[in-house]
Amino acid sequence: MGGTKLTDKQKMEIALDMLGDKMSQAGIRSKWGISSTDACKVRDQALEMFLKEMERSSKDLNNLRAGVADIKKLVRDHSLVVSYLKKKMKF
């Protein structure tokens, strides 16, 4: 990206162009005035960011599932305590 500094928005548009089927790589390079290497770098950076976000989202989902499992266990334990107390107090 030699002489021209691309904004994050431009990089995202380039990545979308690179991943889409509407334009050839030559057309994208011409449209944005960038080299083939720079176009591929932008695409690869966007894919890497996407994969990192997917991994983070997956970890968040796993944490939520673990939290739900903990809550279910607490509810079961609470139910057992309530049941025991009812029997003890003869409700």
CNS distance restraints for C-alpha pairs under 8 A (distance, minus, plus):
assign (resid   1 and name CA) (resid   5 and name CA) 6.66 0.50 0.50
assign (resid   1 and name CA) (resid   6 and name CA) 7.62 0.50 0.50
assign (resid   1 and name CA) (resid  34 and name CA) 6.29 0.50 0.50
assign (resid   1 and name CA) (resid  35 and name CA) 7.24 0.50 0.50
assign (resid   1 and name CA) (resid  38 and name CA) 5.55 0.50 0.50
assign (resid   6 and name CA) (resid  10 and name CA) 5.88 0.50 0.50
assign (resid   6 and name CA) (resid  11 and name CA) 6.33 0.50 0.50
assign (resid   7 and name CA) (resid  11 and name CA) 6.24 0.50 0.50
assign (resid   8 and name CA) (resid  12 and name CA) 6.20 0.50 0.50
assign (resid   9 and name CA) (resid  13 and name CA) 6.26 0.50 0.50
assign (resid  10 and name CA) (resid  14 and name CA) 6.11 0.50 0.50
assign (resid  11 and name CA) (resid  15 and name CA) 6.09 0.50 0.50
assign (resid  11 and name CA) (resid  42 and name CA) 6.10 0.50 0.50
assign (resid  12 and name CA) (resid  16 and name CA) 6.14 0.50 0.50
assign (resid  12 and name CA) (resid  42 and name CA) 7.91 0.50 0.50
assign (resid  12 and name CA) (resid  46 and name CA) 7.10 0.50 0.50
assign (resid  13 and name CA) (resid  17 and name CA) 6.10 0.50 0.50
assign (resid  14 and name CA) (resid  18 and name CA) 6.04 0.50 0.50
assign (resid  14 and name CA) (resid  28 and name CA) 7.24 0.50 0.50
assign (resid  14 and name CA) (resid  32 and name CA) 7.67 0.50 0.50
assign (resid  14 and name CA) (resid  39 and name CA) 7.05 0.50 0.50
assign (resid  14 and name CA) (resid  42 and name CA) 7.05 0.50 0.50
assign (resid  14 and name CA) (resid  43 and name CA) 7.22 0.50 0.50
assign (resid  15 and name CA) (resid  19 and name CA) 6.11 0.50 0.50
assign (resid  15 and name CA) (resid  39 and name CA) 7.63 0.50 0.50
assign (resid  15 and name CA) (resid  42 and name CA) 5.98 0.50 0.50
assign (resid  15 and name CA) (resid  43 and name CA) 4.50 0.50 0.50
assign (resid  15 and name CA) (resid  46 and name CA) 6.32 0.50 0.50
assign (resid  16 and name CA) (resid  20 and name CA) 5.90 0.50 0.50
assign (resid  16 and name CA) (resid  43 and name CA) 7.84 0.50 0.50
assign (resid  17 and name CA) (resid  21 and name CA) 7.61 0.50 0.50
assign (resid  17 and name CA) (resid  22 and name CA) 7.30 0.50 0.50
assign (resid  17 and name CA) (resid  23 and name CA) 6.68 0.50 0.50
assign (resid  17 and name CA) (resid  28 and name CA) 6.82 0.50 0.50
assign (resid  18 and name CA) (resid  23 and name CA) 7.63 0.50 0.50
assign (resid  18 and name CA) (resid  24 and name CA) 7.95 0.50 0.50
assign (resid  18 and name CA) (resid  25 and name CA) 6.73 0.50 0.50
assign (resid  18 and name CA) (resid  28 and name CA) 7.24 0.50 0.50
assign (resid  18 and name CA) (resid  39 and name CA) 7.51 0.50 0.50
assign (resid  18 and name CA) (resid  40 and name CA) 7.92 0.50 0.50
assign (resid  18 and name CA) (resid  43 and name CA) 6.38 0.50 0.50
assign (resid  19 and name CA) (resid  43 and name CA) 7.41 0.50 0.50
assign (resid  23 and name CA) (resid  27 and name CA) 5.90 0.50 0.50
assign (resid  23 and name CA) (resid  28 and name CA) 6.43 0.50 0.50
assign (resid  24 and name CA) (resid  28 and name CA) 6.31 0.50 0.50
assign (resid  25 and name CA) (resid  29 and name CA) 6.13 0.50 0.50
assign (resid  25 and name CA) (resid  36 and name CA) 7.48 0.50 0.50
assign (resid  26 and name CA) (resid  30 and name CA) 6.12 0.50 0.50
assign (resid  26 and name CA) (resid  36 and name CA) 7.85 0.50 0.50
assign (resid  27 and name CA) (resid  31 and name CA) 5.98 0.50 0.50
assign (resid  28 and name CA) (resid  32 and name CA) 6.13 0.50 0.50
assign (resid  28 and name CA) (resid  39 and name CA) 7.89 0.50 0.50
assign (resid  29 and name CA) (resid  33 and name CA) 5.43 0.50 0.50
assign (resid  29 and name CA) (resid  34 and name CA) 4.97 0.50 0.50
assign (resid  29 and name CA) (resid  35 and name CA) 5.98 0.50 0.50
assign (resid  29 and name CA) (resid  36 and name CA) 6.51 0.50 0.50
assign (resid  29 and name CA) (resid  39 and name CA) 6.85 0.50 0.50
assign (resid  30 and name CA) (resid  34 and name CA) 6.96 0.50 0.50
assign (resid  34 and name CA) (resid  38 and name CA) 6.14 0.50 0.50
assign (resid  34 and name CA) (resid  39 and name CA) 6.53 0.50 0.50
assign (resid  35 and name CA) (resid  39 and name CA) 6.21 0.50 0.50
assign (resid  36 and name CA) (resid  40 and name CA) 6.20 0.50 0.50
assign (resid  37 and name CA) (resid  41 and name CA) 6.12 0.50 0.50
assign (resid  38 and name CA) (resid  42 and name CA) 6.16 0.50 0.50
assign (resid  39 and name CA) (resid  43 and name CA) 6.26 0.50 0.50
assign (resid  40 and name CA) (resid  44 and name CA) 5.98 0.50 0.50
assign (resid  41 and name CA) (resid  45 and name CA) 6.04 0.50 0.50
assign (resid  42 and name CA) (resid  46 and name CA) 6.24 0.50 0.50
assign (resid  43 and name CA) (resid  47 and name CA) 6.26 0.50 0.50
assign (resid  44 and name CA) (resid  48 and name CA) 6.09 0.50 0.50
assign (resid  45 and name CA) (resid  49 and name CA) 6.18 0.50 0.50
assign (resid  46 and name CA) (resid  50 and name CA) 6.16 0.50 0.50
assign (resid  47 and name CA) (resid  51 and name CA) 6.17 0.50 0.50
assign (resid  48 and name CA) (resid  52 and name CA) 6.21 0.50 0.50
assign (resid  49 and name CA) (resid  53 and name CA) 6.20 0.50 0.50
assign (resid  50 and name CA) (resid  54 and name CA) 6.21 0.50 0.50
assign (resid  51 and name CA) (resid  55 and name CA) 6.21 0.50 0.50
assign (resid  52 and name CA) (resid  56 and name CA) 6.17 0.50 0.50
assign (resid  53 and name CA) (resid  57 and name CA) 6.03 0.50 0.50
assign (resid  54 and name CA) (resid  58 and name CA) 6.06 0.50 0.50
assign (resid  55 and name CA) (resid  59 and name CA) 6.24 0.50 0.50
assign (resid  56 and name CA) (resid  60 and name CA) 6.18 0.50 0.50
assign (resid  57 and name CA) (resid  61 and name CA) 6.13 0.50 0.50
assign (resid  58 and name CA) (resid  62 and name CA) 6.21 0.50 0.50
assign (resid  59 and name CA) (resid  63 and name CA) 6.15 0.50 0.50
assign (resid  60 and name CA) (resid  64 and name CA) 6.21 0.50 0.50
assign (resid  61 and name CA) (resid  65 and name CA) 6.20 0.50 0.50
assign (resid  62 and name CA) (resid  66 and name CA) 6.21 0.50 0.50
assign (resid  63 and name CA) (resid  67 and name CA) 6.18 0.50 0.50
assign (resid  64 and name CA) (resid  68 and name CA) 6.19 0.50 0.50
assign (resid  65 and name CA) (resid  69 and name CA) 6.22 0.50 0.50
assign (resid  66 and name CA) (resid  70 and name CA) 6.25 0.50 0.50
assign (resid  67 and name CA) (resid  71 and name CA) 6.24 0.50 0.50
assign (resid  68 and name CA) (resid  72 and name CA) 6.14 0.50 0.50
assign (resid  69 and name CA) (resid  73 and name CA) 6.27 0.50 0.50
assign (resid  70 and name CA) (resid  74 and name CA) 6.26 0.50 0.50
assign (resid  71 and name CA) (resid  75 and name CA) 6.17 0.50 0.50
assign (resid  72 and name CA) (resid  76 and name CA) 6.24 0.50 0.50
assign (resid  73 and name CA) (resid  77 and name CA) 6.12 0.50 0.50
assign (resid  74 and name CA) (resid  78 and name CA) 5.96 0.50 0.50
assign (resid  75 and name CA) (resid  79 and name CA) 6.06 0.50 0.50
assign (resid  76 and name CA) (resid  80 and name CA) 6.29 0.50 0.50
assign (resid  77 and name CA) (resid  81 and name CA) 6.32 0.50 0.50
assign (resid  78 and name CA) (resid  82 and name CA) 6.15 0.50 0.50
assign (resid  79 and name CA) (resid  83 and name CA) 6.01 0.50 0.50
assign (resid  80 and name CA) (resid  84 and name CA) 6.05 0.50 0.50
assign (resid  81 and name CA) (resid  85 and name CA) 6.10 0.50 0.50
assign (resid  82 and name CA) (resid  86 and name CA) 6.09 0.50 0.50
assign (resid  83 and name CA) (resid  87 and name CA) 6.35 0.50 0.50
assign (resid  84 and name CA) (resid  88 and name CA) 6.19 0.50 0.50
assign (resid  85 and name CA) (resid  89 and name CA) 5.96 0.50 0.50
assign (resid  86 and name CA) (resid  90 and name CA) 5.56 0.50 0.50
assign (resid  86 and name CA) (resid  91 and name CA) 5.12 0.50 0.50
assign (resid  87 and name CA) (resid  91 and name CA) 6.55 0.50 0.50
